[in-house]
Amino acid sequence: MKPAVMLADANVFLRFLRNDHPEHSPAAKKLIEEAAAGAVVLRVPEIVVADIFYTLTAPMMKIPRAPAARQLAALLQQPGIELDNRSRVLDALGLCETRNIDYGDAALIVLAQAAAPSLPVVTYDRDFAKVSQITAFSPLEWLQKGRKLIK
């Protein structure tokens, strides 16, 4: 029989990873086990990954970015989990882990690097300076210096 395919929301993975609810966490674990066994396929859009990472690293959770990224990447590579934009998501999680960057910034870096030619990023965030291959500048810098900022 063909496995059931369903979209999985962030809270399913969060209950599994956090193991913090007496009913939801065991059910999430069982569902992920069924996916690994081939009974179901859990399709995970990239926006859900961003939601999971954001929640895991929120101040109330107190989970540093590196272990959160490592744990999430390992989970998303399990059998039965279909990850939209797999290589891009895993590359972004790798940046979250190694450069202490939030997921949104990491995803932009991966997109900028994948473009041919590489695209600059306009931002007020200084996290982009952590990746030397990225050209990043603020709107004010663009207005003052314009095209001279693009390599």
Secondary structure as GFF3:
##gff-version 3
##sequence-region A 1 151
A	DSSP	beta_strand	4	7	.	.	.	ID=ss1
A	DSSP	alpha_helix	10	18	.	.	.	ID=ss2
A	DSSP	alpha_helix	24	36	.	.	.	ID=ss3
A	DSSP	beta_strand	40	44	.	.	.	ID=ss4
A	DSSP	alpha_helix	46	56	.	.	.	ID=ss5
A	DSSP	alpha_helix	65	76	.	.	.	ID=ss6
A	DSSP	beta_strand	81	83	.	.	.	ID=ss7
A	DSSP	alpha_helix	86	99	.	.	.	ID=ss8
A	DSSP	alpha_helix	103	114	.	.	.	ID=ss9
A	DSSP	beta_strand	121	122	.	.	.	ID=ss10
A	DSSP	three_ten_helix	126	130	.	.	.	ID=ss11
A	DSSP	beta_strand	136	137	.	.	.	ID=ss12
A	DSSP	alpha_helix	139	145	.	.	.	ID=ss13
A	DSSP	three_ten_helix	146	149	.	.	.	ID=ss14
###
